[in-house]
């Protein structure tokens, strides 16, 4: 596959994001720590995945442990609510004739993962990005075009206004 942005949509992925060791350049550190960003598929058995990761590392001095961050969960009936999100009744009219909206999975996380652990069903939307902007996500050069931000703000305003105006 030539599009890395799809890797975490198809399989659980692991990326080292932080390394900590040592206190001085000429002293061998007594300990070291690595933080891994694990983007797990919804059906991934995380304890079993950590066991597999420890087996790959294959070093009894290395401890593979979960962070204390809450694990996103799926709510019962979550899939049943999704068709409502996609229906024409809840799709905002953004003033772009012939433009349809479809849900898409992204590899990023939103605060909705924290809401879901509390039993709140939530979905996220994001700023439309050019392919170049997508390559800079979470980098020290992350940016978006002002034009894209304006498009996103207009879309969110239309969506919130329409949904708020609907009768239950």
C-alpha positions, 0 to 999 in steps of 0.5 A: 500500500502506497498511502500511509494514511490508510495503514491505521484504518486497516490494522492496529498500528504502533508508533514510538512517540517519546523516548526518555533515558539518561541524565548526562551524556557520558553516563549509561542510563540505568533505565529507559522508557518508550511511549508508544502510540497504539492506534487499535482497531475497534475489535482489537484485544489490547491485553493480548496485543500487549502480550504479543508486543512483549513477545516481539521485544523478547527481553525480560527486562522490558515491561510492556504496560498500558497507559492510565488513559481511558480506553475508548469503548463502543456503546451498545447500539452504536451502529444502529444510530449511524444510519441517522447520522448519514440520512438526508434528514441530518446532513447539513445543506452547505450551499454546494449543490450536488455535493453530498456528505458521507462519513469517513473513518480517520486515524485521528482521535477526538475527545469523543473517545473520552465521552464514549467511556462515560456512555455518551454517543459522539462523532467527530468532524474535521477540517478538510485538508489538502493532501500536503496538509494531511502529511503535516498532522501532528508535525512541527509544521502542521498547518491548514489553509485559511480557506479550508478553515473557513469552509469548515466553520461554515459547514459546522454552522450549517450542521448545528443550525439544521440539527438544532432546528429539527423537531424530535 
